[in-house]
């Protein structure tokens, strides 16, 4: 494609799309998607469904993580030729744990206008309904797939005073919550599953309490957002939560009753003698 060096470049619109419920798209996003010359989509099949719902038809180019650098050059060429491009991910806001940052950075480098079209984000959706009052949060995206790297990440943030927020898959969410409990000690956590979708679920409690509820299910489905409260803000767990926690340690931690009581008492600043009495009842159950 030949480019007129004197031509005015097009604009890259970074467009947020629904994370589940299609009614969440903004009027402005619909207008922009209808006006641009080209849509760069993380998955063109997914975006075609959205466009069909909106009664729109536009040329699409795939823009996914494995070929992000290569496709960015193509998009920059279109923009330099004066074409307006909308960048969308499968759900939520591009470049937030999704492709997008590479082409945006190239636009800044080439003095090509970039316009954000804000809207849905699983990150802010989860924080807004977590009920945790902390004024700041740290977003970790998707935690590393390898356990040792995941443990290092959790350990590095265990003493943070801000909320910790991360995404997790259904096949690994129980394992990750168990590792959080092991690394950080007992504390409050919010888990949002399938946010804004038909089977939306909001779970709030201690690590052990939420973990037991999930482990009791025959099958775990959906996408998860996890919001972890900082240790200083942890309230003393109610008796039923202590029962859940002791049961989890008995069945999953590999620790003796004495060591489990010592760790829990230290994590929650509780009396070891009182906790020991509760542990005796839990360990006596078969």
Secondary structure, DSSP 8 states (H G I E B T S, - for coil): ----TTS----EEEE-B-SS-GGGS-HHHHHHHHH-SEEEES-HHHHHHHHHHTT----EEE--GGGHHHHHHHHHHHHHTT--EEEE-SSB-TTSSSS-HHHHHHHHHTT--EEEE----HHHHHHHTT----S-EEEEEE--SSHHHHHHHHHHHTT-SSEEEEEE-TTTHHHHHHHHHHHH-S-EEEEEESTTSTT-EEEEEEHHHHHHHHHTSS---S-EEEEE--GGG-----HHHHHHHHHHIIIII---HHHHHHHHHHHHT--HHHHHHHHHHHHH--
